[in-house]
Amino acid sequence: MSDLAGKVAVVTGGTRGIGFATAGLLAQAGATVVITGRDRETAEKRAAELGEHVHGVALDVADSAAIKDVFKAVAKEHGRIDVLVASAGVLEGGLIGMLTDDHVSKTLTTNVAGSINSVQAAARAMMRKRTGSIVLIGSIVGERGNAGQMVYAASKAALVAAAKSAAKELGRHGIRVNAVAPGVIATDLISEQSDEVLERIKGDTALGRLGTAEEVAKVIRFLVSDDASFVTGQVLGIDGGLVL
């Protein structure tokens, strides 16, 4: 499929998990893709694994000035930005009594401010062409909460509100904004979960299993394509029936 031919996509946090899987599908669909990661060497190496039309650049989304610089550079080099998938984020648990200022600041700065600043930078480029599609990565935890993840859940709930607000504001510029809310996905982010916990989650999920990064990526690919040209301000759950 080449329905994204000629499009330029930026995938923050594109060196692993959902971001990496999404970048691969967007490239397969014909897009030129820029993936970002905190480490330049890793970003470039992972980009090379996806083919010649995928480029890796260093970016820590906790650095708002760096976000502006990277997006300006991408728009200048490629002439446009058509797609943003804001996948960069951190997942660190912590019981309420054990939370530190650093934990709260790191999570909210990376997950919330990083995504919002990325939306702002991408939207500026998209407005010039009066077209574009943005997807933010929420979580079912942002809807239902989870013990030991108060800050992470708050950050993901904030992204849902951000997506809806941005959709209302940017729609008149031809820019669509949506979010996905993955359930428990088999990536390195859940590597610290015990087998007992994962089995319990599977038992609570209608489909009886964990999701894959590729399954989330396919939904994102749909949202940024012309097949979803009248879809904006939506939050699509990708959880196998964990939230019903």
Sine and cosine of phi, psi and omega as CSV:
sin_phi,cos_phi,sin_psi,cos_psi,sin_omega,cos_omega
0.00,0.00,0.64,-0.76,-0.04,-1.00
-0.73,-0.69,0.57,0.82,-0.07,-1.00
-0.96,0.30,-0.11,0.99,0.08,-1.00
-0.95,-0.32,0.27,0.96,0.00,-1.00
-0.85,0.52,0.72,-0.70,0.01,-1.00
1.00,0.07,-0.14,0.99,0.00,-1.00
-1.00,0.02,0.47,-0.88,0.05,-1.00
-0.89,-0.45,0.82,-0.58,-0.06,-1.00
-0.86,-0.51,0.62,-0.78,0.13,-0.99
-0.91,-0.42,0.79,-0.61,0.04,-1.00
-0.87,-0.50,0.97,-0.26,0.06,-1.00
-0.97,0.24,0.51,-0.86,-0.07,-1.00
0.89,0.46,0.58,0.81,-0.12,-0.99
-1.00,0.01,0.19,0.98,-0.05,-1.00
-1.00,-0.02,-0.09,1.00,-0.03,-1.00
-0.39,-0.92,0.21,-0.98,0.16,-0.99
0.80,0.60,-0.69,-0.72,-0.06,-1.00
-0.88,0.48,-0.65,0.76,-0.01,-1.00
-0.88,0.47,-0.70,0.71,-0.01,-1.00
-0.91,0.41,-0.69,0.72,0.02,-1.00
-0.89,0.46,-0.64,0.77,0.01,-1.00
-0.91,0.41,-0.70,0.71,0.02,-1.00
-0.84,0.54,-0.65,0.76,0.02,-1.00
-0.89,0.46,-0.69,0.73,0.00,-1.00
-0.93,0.37,-0.63,0.78,0.02,-1.00
-0.90,0.43,-0.63,0.77,0.05,-1.00
-0.91,0.41,-0.66,0.75,0.04,-1.00
-0.88,0.47,-0.49,0.87,0.00,-1.00
-0.99,0.12,0.03,1.00,0.11,-0.99
0.96,-0.28,-0.04,1.00,-0.04,-1.00
-0.98,0.19,0.48,-0.88,0.27,-0.96
-1.00,0.10,0.81,-0.59,-0.16,-0.99
-0.86,-0.51,0.72,-0.69,0.12,-0.99
-0.92,-0.38,0.87,-0.50,0.06,-1.00
-0.96,-0.27,0.57,-0.82,0.01,-1.00
-0.88,-0.48,0.47,-0.88,0.09,-1.00
-0.41,-0.91,0.33,-0.94,-0.05,-1.00
-0.91,0.42,-0.48,0.88,-0.04,-1.00
-0.96,-0.28,0.85,-0.53,-0.06,-1.00
-0.87,0.49,-0.72,0.70,-0.05,-1.00
-0.87,0.49,-0.69,0.72,0.02,-1.00
-0.90,0.43,-0.68,0.73,0.00,-1.00
-0.87,0.48,-0.70,0.72,-0.01,-1.00
-0.93,0.38,-0.63,0.78,0.02,-1.00
-0.91,0.42,-0.71,0.70,-0.01,-1.00
-0.92,0.39,-0.59,0.81,0.05,-1.00
-0.89,0.46,-0.67,0.74,0.00,-1.00
-0.88,0.48,-0.51,0.86,0.02,-1.00
-0.92,0.39,-0.37,0.93,-0.07,-1.00
-0.99,-0.13,-0.11,0.99,0.08,-1.00
0.89,-0.46,0.12,-0.99,-0.14,-0.99
-0.94,0.35,-0.33,0.94,-0.02,-1.00
-1.00,-0.06,0.20,0.98,0.05,-1.00
-0.89,-0.45,0.76,-0.65,-0.06,-1.00
-0.84,-0.55,0.63,-0.78,-0.01,-1.00
-0.94,-0.35,0.71,-0.70,0.04,-1.00
-0.72,-0.70,0.42,-0.91,0.02,-1.00
-0.99,0.12,0.72,-0.69,0.07,-1.00
-0.32,-0.95,0.81,-0.59,0.18,-0.98
-0.98,-0.22,0.93,-0.37,-0.09,-1.00
-0.94,0.35,-0.11,0.99,0.12,-0.99
-0.97,0.24,-0.15,0.99,0.00,-1.00
-0.97,-0.25,0.98,-0.17,-0.09,-1.00
-0.90,0.43,-0.59,0.81,0.02,-1.00
-0.91,0.41,-0.63,0.78,0.02,-1.00
-0.91,0.42,-0.60,0.80,0.04,-1.00
-0.86,0.51,-0.75,0.66,0.00,-1.00
-0.85,0.52,-0.70,0.72,-0.04,-1.00
-0.90,0.43,-0.70,0.72,-0.04,-1.00
-0.91,0.41,-0.71,0.70,-0.03,-1.00
-0.92,0.38,-0.59,0.81,0.08,-1.00
-0.89,0.46,-0.66,0.75,-0.01,-1.00
-0.91,0.42,-0.66,0.75,0.02,-1.00
-0.90,0.44,-0.72,0.69,-0.01,-1.00
-0.89,0.45,-0.61,0.79,0.01,-1.00
-0.93,0.36,-0.69,0.73,-0.05,-1.00
-0.94,0.34,-0.65,0.76,-0.11,-0.99
-0.97,-0.25,-0.11,0.99,0.09,-1.00
1.00,0.08,-0.11,0.99,-0.05,-1.00
-0.10,-0.99,0.27,-0.96,0.23,-0.97
-0.72,-0.70,0.86,-0.52,-0.06,-1.00
-0.96,-0.27,-0.45,0.89,-0.13,-0.99
-0.67,-0.74,0.69,-0.72,0.19,-0.98
-0.80,-0.61,0.79,-0.61,0.19,-0.98
-0.89,-0.45,0.96,-0.29,-0.07,-1.00
-1.00,0.02,1.00,0.06,-0.11,-0.99
-0.98,-0.20,-0.19,0.98,-0.04,-1.00
-0.91,0.42,0.73,-0.69,0.00,-1.00
-0.08,-1.00,0.23,-0.97,0.04,-1.00
-0.82,-0.57,0.50,-0.87,0.06,-1.00
-0.77,-0.64,0.97,-0.22,0.04,-1.00
-0.77,-0.64,0.85,-0.52,0.01,-1.00
-0.99,0.14,0.23,-0.97,0.06,-1.00
0.03,-1.00,0.82,-0.57,0.06,-1.00
-0.90,0.43,0.49,-0.87,-0.10,-0.99
-0.80,0.60,-0.69,0.72,-0.04,-1.00
-0.93,0.37,-0.25,0.97,-0.05,-1.00
-0.96,-0.29,0.00,1.00,-0.06,-1.00
-0.92,0.40,0.61,-0.79,0.06,-1.00
-0.89,-0.45,0.29,-0.96,0.06,-1.00
-0.86,0.51,-0.63,0.77,-0.01,-1.00
-0.89,0.46,-0.67,0.74,0.00,-1.00
-0.88,0.47,-0.74,0.67,-0.01,-1.00
-0.89,0.46,-0.73,0.68,-0.05,-1.00
-0.90,0.44,-0.71,0.70,-0.03,-1.00
-0.88,0.47,-0.71,0.71,-0.05,-1.00
-0.91,0.41,-0.74,0.67,-0.04,-1.00
-0.94,0.33,-0.59,0.81,0.02,-1.00
-0.92,0.39,-0.70,0.71,-0.03,-1.00
-0.96,0.28,-0.80,0.60,-0.13,-0.99
-0.96,0.27,-0.68,0.73,-0.09,-1.00
-1.00,-0.06,-0.88,0.47,-0.03,-1.00
-0.88,0.47,-0.63,0.77,0.01,-1.00
-0.87,0.49,-0.68,0.74,0.01,-1.00
-0.94,0.33,-0.69,0.72,-0.01,-1.00
-0.89,0.45,-0.69,0.73,0.03,-1.00
-0.91,0.42,-0.55,0.84,0.06,-1.00
-0.93,0.37,-0.65,0.76,0.06,-1.00
-0.87,0.49,-0.71,0.70,0.00,-1.00
-0.86,0.51,-0.73,0.68,-0.04,-1.00
-0.91,0.41,-0.67,0.74,0.01,-1.00
-0.93,0.38,-0.66,0.75,-0.04,-1.00
-0.88,0.48,-0.59,0.81,0.01,-1.00
-0.87,0.49,-0.66,0.75,0.04,-1.00
-0.95,0.32,-0.64,0.77,-0.04,-1.00
-0.92,0.40,-0.56,0.83,-0.03,-1.00
-0.87,0.50,-0.49,0.87,0.00,-1.00
-0.91,0.42,-0.52,0.85,0.00,-1.00
-0.99,-0.17,-0.13,0.99,-0.04,-1.00
0.82,0.57,0.66,0.75,0.07,-1.00
-0.32,-0.95,0.48,-0.88,0.04,-1.00
0.28,-0.96,0.30,-0.96,0.03,-1.00
-0.63,-0.78,0.73,-0.68,-0.05,-1.00
-0.81,-0.58,0.68,-0.73,0.07,-1.00
-0.79,-0.62,0.80,-0.60,0.10,-1.00
-0.98,-0.21,0.48,-0.87,-0.06,-1.00
-0.97,-0.23,0.97,-0.24,0.09,-1.00
-1.00,-0.02,-0.54,-0.84,0.00,-1.00
-0.17,-0.99,0.47,-0.88,0.10,-1.00
-0.90,0.44,-0.37,0.93,0.04,-1.00
-0.90,0.43,-0.49,0.87,0.04,-1.00
-0.93,0.36,-0.33,0.94,0.02,-1.00
-1.00,-0.10,-0.69,0.73,-0.13,-0.99
-0.96,-0.29,-0.18,0.98,-0.04,-1.00
0.95,0.31,0.16,-0.99,0.03,-1.00
-0.27,-0.96,0.72,-0.69,0.03,-1.00
-0.85,0.52,0.71,-0.70,0.00,-1.00
0.99,0.11,0.04,1.00,-0.02,-1.00
-0.72,-0.69,0.61,0.79,-0.07,-1.00
-0.86,0.52,-0.72,0.69,-0.06,-1.00
-0.94,0.34,-0.69,0.72,0.03,-1.00
-0.87,0.49,-0.70,0.71,0.02,-1.00
-0.88,0.48,-0.67,0.74,0.03,-1.00
-0.88,0.48,-0.64,0.77,-0.02,-1.00
-0.91,0.41,-0.62,0.78,-0.02,-1.00
-0.97,0.26,-0.57,0.82,0.10,-1.00
-0.90,0.44,-0.61,0.79,0.03,-1.00
-0.88,0.47,-0.60,0.80,-0.02,-1.00
-0.93,0.36,-0.54,0.84,0.08,-1.00
-0.89,0.45,-0.72,0.69,0.03,-1.00
-0.90,0.44,-0.61,0.79,0.01,-1.00
-0.90,0.44,-0.68,0.74,0.00,-1.00
-0.89,0.45,-0.70,0.72,-0.01,-1.00
-0.91,0.42,-0.67,0.74,0.01,-1.00
-0.92,0.40,-0.69,0.72,0.01,-1.00
-0.90,0.43,-0.60,0.80,0.02,-1.00
-0.87,0.49,-0.67,0.75,0.00,-1.00
-0.92,0.40,-0.60,0.80,-0.05,-1.00
-0.98,0.18,-0.64,0.77,-0.14,-0.99
-1.00,-0.04,-0.18,0.98,-0.03,-1.00
-0.84,0.55,-0.62,0.79,-0.04,-1.00
-0.93,0.37,-0.24,0.97,0.07,-1.00
-0.99,-0.13,0.14,0.99,0.00,-1.00
0.98,0.19,0.30,0.95,-0.04,-1.00
-0.95,-0.30,0.82,-0.58,0.03,-1.00
-0.99,-0.13,0.62,-0.79,0.02,-1.00
-0.73,-0.68,0.83,-0.56,0.03,-1.00
-0.71,-0.71,0.14,-0.99,0.07,-1.00
-0.69,-0.72,0.42,-0.91,0.16,-0.99
-0.89,-0.45,0.50,-0.87,0.00,-1.00
-0.82,-0.57,1.00,0.10,0.00,-1.00
-0.91,0.41,0.48,-0.88,0.17,-0.99
-1.00,0.09,-0.63,-0.77,0.01,-1.00
-1.00,0.06,0.91,-0.41,-0.10,-0.99
-0.94,-0.35,0.67,-0.74,-0.06,-1.00
-0.97,0.24,0.99,0.13,0.10,-1.00
-0.77,-0.63,0.01,-1.00,-0.02,-1.00
-0.93,0.38,-0.23,0.97,0.01,-1.00
-0.92,0.39,-0.37,0.93,0.00,-1.00
-0.95,-0.30,0.28,0.96,-0.09,-1.00
-0.90,0.44,-0.40,0.92,-0.02,-1.00
-1.00,0.06,-0.10,1.00,0.02,-1.00
-0.96,0.27,0.65,-0.76,-0.01,-1.00
-0.96,0.27,0.35,-0.94,0.05,-1.00
-0.87,0.50,-0.58,0.82,-0.01,-1.00
-0.89,0.46,-0.70,0.72,0.01,-1.00
-0.91,0.42,-0.70,0.72,-0.03,-1.00
-0.91,0.41,-0.62,0.79,0.04,-1.00
-0.91,0.42,-0.61,0.79,0.04,-1.00
-0.91,0.43,-0.64,0.77,0.03,-1.00
-0.90,0.44,-0.69,0.72,0.04,-1.00
-0.86,0.52,-0.65,0.76,0.00,-1.00
-0.91,0.41,-0.47,0.88,0.00,-1.00
-1.00,0.06,-0.13,0.99,-0.06,-1.00
-0.99,-0.11,0.75,-0.67,-0.06,-1.00
-0.83,0.56,-0.61,0.79,-0.02,-1.00
-1.00,0.09,-0.09,1.00,0.12,-0.99
0.95,0.32,0.41,0.91,0.00,-1.00
-0.39,-0.92,0.15,-0.99,0.11,-0.99
-0.99,0.11,0.35,-0.94,0.08,-1.00
-1.00,0.06,0.17,-0.99,0.05,-1.00
-0.90,-0.44,0.39,-0.92,0.04,-1.00
-0.86,0.50,-0.59,0.81,-0.02,-1.00
-0.91,0.42,-0.57,0.82,0.02,-1.00
-0.92,0.38,-0.60,0.80,0.07,-1.00
-0.94,0.35,-0.67,0.74,-0.02,-1.00
-0.87,0.49,-0.59,0.81,0.00,-1.00
-0.90,0.43,-0.60,0.80,0.03,-1.00
-0.94,0.35,-0.66,0.75,0.03,-1.00
-0.89,0.46,-0.68,0.74,0.01,-1.00
-0.86,0.51,-0.66,0.75,0.07,-1.00
-0.88,0.48,-0.72,0.70,-0.08,-1.00
-0.89,0.46,-0.55,0.83,-0.03,-1.00
-1.00,0.03,-0.11,0.99,-0.03,-1.00
-1.00,0.01,0.18,-0.98,0.04,-1.00
-0.93,0.37,-0.27,0.96,0.07,-1.00
-0.89,0.45,-0.37,0.93,0.02,-1.00
-0.94,-0.35,0.54,0.84,-0.13,-0.99
-0.90,0.43,-0.30,0.95,0.01,-1.00
-0.90,-0.43,0.40,0.92,0.00,-1.00
-0.92,-0.39,0.89,-0.45,0.08,-1.00
-0.44,-0.90,0.46,-0.89,-0.01,-1.00
0.95,0.32,0.35,0.94,-0.06,-1.00
-0.96,-0.28,0.41,-0.91,0.09,-1.00
-0.84,-0.55,0.93,-0.37,-0.05,-1.00
-0.99,-0.14,0.88,-0.48,0.06,-1.00
-0.97,0.24,0.73,-0.69,0.05,-1.00
-0.78,-0.63,0.97,0.24,-0.20,-0.98
-0.73,-0.68,0.15,0.99,0.04,-1.00
0.90,0.43,0.29,0.96,-0.01,-1.00
1.00,0.00,0.37,0.93,0.05,-1.00
-0.95,0.32,-0.55,0.83,0.06,-1.00
-0.93,-0.37,0.94,-0.33,0.00,-1.00
-0.70,-0.71,0.00,0.00,0.00,0.00
